[in-house]
Amino acid sequence: MASDLSNILKDELANTLEQLLGKKAKVDSVNSFDSLKFQGQQAILCEVKFDFKNDSSSIKFFIPTKTAANFEFLMLGGMGDLKENLDDETLDALNEIVSNICGSFCTVTNAQGFSDIGKVKFDIKNKEITEISLIPTTNSFELNVMLDGESNPLVISFSPEIASYFSQITGATKKTIVEEEPKIKAQTLAPTAHSSVQFVPKNLELLQSVKLKLSVRLGTKVVLLKDILRWDVGEIIELEQMVNEPLEVLVNGVKIGEGEAVIVEGKFGLKIKKIGNEELKLAQIGL
């Protein structure tokens, strides 16, 4: 069975909307798409390409007129009047929201280390105003997002290639492919009980003195420009990171492991809790 990313998608969709719109958000229900419920409406379409380990295809986000107008209204601080029709400004606002949702989804998914998924990347390939009647009925699902108790339905359409990674939503399954491990050639030197084989890249000794910037990320948060402009001394900014979660270890801005903060002779230090092997660490930082 393929790893199921349904809960991650729903959680990050709700978390991102809550941060951007300033309303408590929750995905209340998921149902098969019924076009009759949205008859006569338009929708914002944001088509997002996702690259998985063995699959590459798209997810289409369709945000109906009323939901899109409400999202834009809240994103702009609830000023002015709610729009009745979609326009280019609404399209840009919803594109920004979907981009943030997909970014959070990829970050959380990649942190899980799913072997069959690998490192997920996304790219928004298309955005436009379309008709609800053009939404495909196959692999399309209505997610009812509640914002402070108010219903805001949207539709997500999964391509068949990656529907199995969201089986809780789509019901699709995928057989696990077991790859045969490559056979070691007879002339390869095998380790003995008194020796160990380590990965040593060719000419690595020439790079041993290269200086790299080590940093530790306490947490991140998506904020609005209007909030940053009104910050002042003494402002407390709540990060997404929980106090009991590990800190990210970065080398030249690239995550290579996780750790926890410690005190060493009156200074902050870092205790490594999880880190890749030598080959993986070098690959991650591009060496």
C-alpha positions in Angstrom: 0.0 0.0 0.0 1.1 3.5 -0.8 1.6 6.0 2.1 -1.6 8.0 2.7 -1.1 11.8 2.7 -4.8 12.6 3.2 -4.6 13.9 6.7 -1.5 15.9 6.0 -3.3 17.6 3.1 -6.4 18.4 5.2 -4.4 19.6 8.2 -2.1 21.9 6.2 -5.1 23.2 4.2 -6.8 24.1 7.5 -3.7 25.4 9.2 -2.7 27.6 6.3 -6.2 29.1 5.9 -6.3 29.8 9.6 -3.0 31.7 9.4 -3.8 33.7 6.3 -7.4 34.5 7.0 -7.3 34.9 10.8 -10.3 32.5 11.3 -10.3 29.2 13.1 -10.3 26.6 10.3 -11.2 23.0 10.1 -12.0 20.5 7.2 -15.4 19.4 8.5 -16.2 16.7 5.9 -15.1 15.2 2.5 -17.7 14.0 0.0 -17.7 13.1 -3.7 -18.2 16.1 -5.9 -21.7 16.9 -7.0 -21.9 19.6 -9.6 -25.6 20.2 -8.9 -24.8 21.8 -5.6 -22.8 24.5 -7.4 -24.9 24.9 -10.5 -24.4 28.2 -12.3 -21.3 29.1 -10.3 -17.8 29.9 -11.5 -14.7 28.8 -9.8 -11.0 29.7 -9.4 -8.8 26.9 -10.8 -5.3 26.4 -9.6 -3.6 23.4 -11.2 -0.6 22.2 -9.2 2.0 19.8 -10.4 3.5 17.5 -7.8 6.7 15.4 -8.2 6.8 12.3 -6.0 9.6 9.6 -6.0 8.0 7.5 -8.7 5.1 9.6 -9.9 4.6 13.1 -11.3 1.1 14.5 -11.9 -1.3 17.2 -10.8 -3.9 18.1 -8.3 -6.5 20.7 -9.3 -8.0 23.1 -6.7 -11.4 24.5 -7.6 -12.7 27.3 -5.3 -16.3 28.2 -6.1 -17.3 31.9 -6.3 -18.7 32.3 -2.8 -15.8 30.6 -1.1 -13.2 32.4 -3.2 -14.8 35.8 -2.5 -14.9 35.1 1.2 -11.3 33.9 1.2 -10.1 37.1 -0.6 -12.3 39.3 1.7 -10.7 37.8 4.8 -7.2 37.8 3.4 -7.5 41.6 2.9 -8.5 42.0 6.5 -12.3 42.0 6.0 -12.4 45.5 4.6 -14.9 46.6 1.9 -17.7 44.5 0.5 -17.8 40.8 -0.5 -17.6 40.4 -4.2 -20.3 38.7 -6.1 -18.2 37.9 -9.2 -14.7 36.6 -9.7 -12.0 38.9 -11.2 -8.2 38.9 -11.6 -7.6 40.2 -8.1 -9.5 37.3 -6.7 -7.6 34.9 -9.0 -4.2 36.3 -7.7 -5.3 36.1 -4.0 -6.5 32.5 -4.3 -3.3 31.5 -6.2 -1.3 32.9 -3.3 -3.4 30.9 -0.8 -3.1 27.6 -2.8 0.7 28.2 -3.1 1.0 28.5 0.6 -1.1 25.4 1.2 1.0 23.3 -1.1 4.3 24.7 0.3 3.2 23.7 3.9 2.0 20.3 2.6 5.4 19.6 1.0 7.3 20.7 4.0 5.4 18.5 6.4 5.4 15.5 4.0 9.1 15.7 3.4 9.7 15.8 7.2 8.0 12.4 7.5 10.6 10.5 5.3 8.1 8.3 3.5 10.3 5.8 1.5 7.8 5.4 -1.4 7.2 9.1 -1.7 10.7 10.7 -1.4 11.1 14.4 -1.6 7.9 16.1 -2.8 8.1 19.2 -4.9 5.3 21.4 -6.4 4.8 23.9 -9.1 1.7 25.8 -10.0 1.2 25.2 -13.7 -2.1 27.0 -14.4 -4.5 29.4 -12.8 -7.8 30.7 -14.3 -11.4 31.4 -13.8 -13.5 28.5 -15.0 -17.0 27.1 -14.9 -18.1 24.6 -12.2 -19.6 22.4 -15.0 -16.1 21.8 -16.4 -14.8 20.1 -13.2 -14.3 16.3 -13.8 -16.5 14.0 -11.9 -13.9 11.3 -11.5 -11.5 11.6 -8.6 -13.0 15.0 -7.6 -14.0 15.6 -4.0 -15.7 18.4 -2.1 -14.0 19.5 1.1 -16.2 21.5 3.4 -13.9 24.0 5.2 -15.4 25.6 8.3 -14.2 29.1 9.2 -15.4 30.0 12.7 -18.5 27.8 12.1 -19.2 29.1 8.5 -19.2 26.6 5.7 -16.7 27.3 2.8 -16.8 24.3 0.3 -14.0 23.8 -2.2 -13.3 21.0 -4.7 -10.0 19.1 -5.2 -9.5 16.9 -8.2 -6.7 14.3 -8.1 -5.0 12.8 -11.2 -5.2 9.0 -11.4 -1.4 8.7 -11.1 -1.3 10.1 -7.5 -4.8 9.4 -6.3 -3.5 6.4 -4.3 -1.4 8.6 -2.1 -4.6 10.2 -0.9 -6.6 6.9 -0.4 -8.5 8.1 2.6 -10.1 10.8 0.4 -10.1 9.1 -3.0 -10.5 5.4 -2.0 -7.8 4.5 -4.5 -5.1 2.0 -3.6 -1.8 1.0 -5.1 0.2 -2.2 -4.9 3.6 -1.8 -3.2 6.4 -2.5 -5.6 9.2 -4.4 -4.1 12.5 -3.6 -5.8 15.1 -6.3 -5.9 18.3 -5.2 -4.3 21.2 -5.1 -6.8 23.6 -8.0 -6.5 27.1 -7.2 -5.4 29.8 -8.1 -7.9 32.2 -10.8 -6.9 35.2 -8.5 -7.0 33.7 -6.0 -4.6 35.5 -6.0 -1.3 33.1 -7.1 1.4 33.5 -5.9 5.0 34.9 -8.4 7.5 34.3 -8.7 11.2 37.3 -6.5 12.0 36.7 -3.8 9.4 34.0 -1.3 8.3 33.3 0.2 4.9 32.6 4.0 4.9 31.5 6.2 2.0 34.5 8.3 0.9 33.8 10.4 -2.2 36.7 10.8 -4.6 39.0 13.7 -3.7 36.8 14.5 -0.7 40.0 15.3 1.3 40.4 18.4 -0.9 37.1 19.7 0.4 37.6 19.0 4.1 38.5 22.6 5.0 35.6 24.2 3.1 33.6 26.4 5.5 29.9 25.9 5.7 27.3 27.8 7.6 25.5 25.8 10.3 22.3 27.1 11.7 19.4 25.8 13.7 15.8 26.7 12.9 13.5 27.2 15.9 10.3 27.4 13.8 8.6 29.2 10.9 5.3 31.0 10.3 3.5 32.5 7.3 2.6 36.1 8.1 0.8 38.9 6.2 2.7 42.0 5.1 0.2 44.2 7.0 1.0 42.4 10.2 4.8 42.9 9.7 4.3 46.6 9.1 2.6 47.1 12.5 5.0 45.1 14.6 6.8 47.0 17.3 9.3 46.3 20.1 7.8 43.8 22.6 5.6 42.1 19.9 5.3 38.3 20.6 5.1 36.2 17.4 3.8 32.7 17.9 5.7 30.1 15.7 4.2 26.9 14.3 6.9 24.8 16.0 5.7 23.1 19.2 8.0 23.3 22.2 8.5 19.5 22.3 9.3 19.1 18.6 12.9 18.7 17.4 14.8 21.6 16.0 15.9 21.5 12.3 19.7 21.4 11.7 20.6 23.3 8.5 23.9 23.5 6.6 24.0 26.4 4.1 20.2 26.6 4.5 19.6 22.9 3.7 18.2 20.6 6.4 20.4 17.6 7.2 19.0 16.5 10.5 17.2 17.3 13.8 18.3 18.0 17.3 17.4 19.5 20.6 18.7 22.6 22.4 21.1 22.2 25.3 23.2 24.5 27.5 27.0 24.1 27.3 29.0 26.3 29.7 26.4 29.1 29.6 26.0 29.0 25.9 23.3 27.5 23.7 24.3 24.1 22.1 22.7 21.5 20.0 22.4 17.8 20.6 21.9 15.8 17.4 18.9 13.5 17.6 18.6 12.5 13.9 20.9 12.9 11.0 21.6 11.2 7.6 24.7 9.1 6.8 27.8 10.6 5.3 26.6 10.1 1.7 23.2 11.6 2.3 24.6 14.6 4.1 26.9 15.4 1.3 24.2 14.9 -1.3 21.8 17.2 0.6 24.3 20.1 0.6 25.3 19.6 -3.0 28.8 18.1 -2.6 
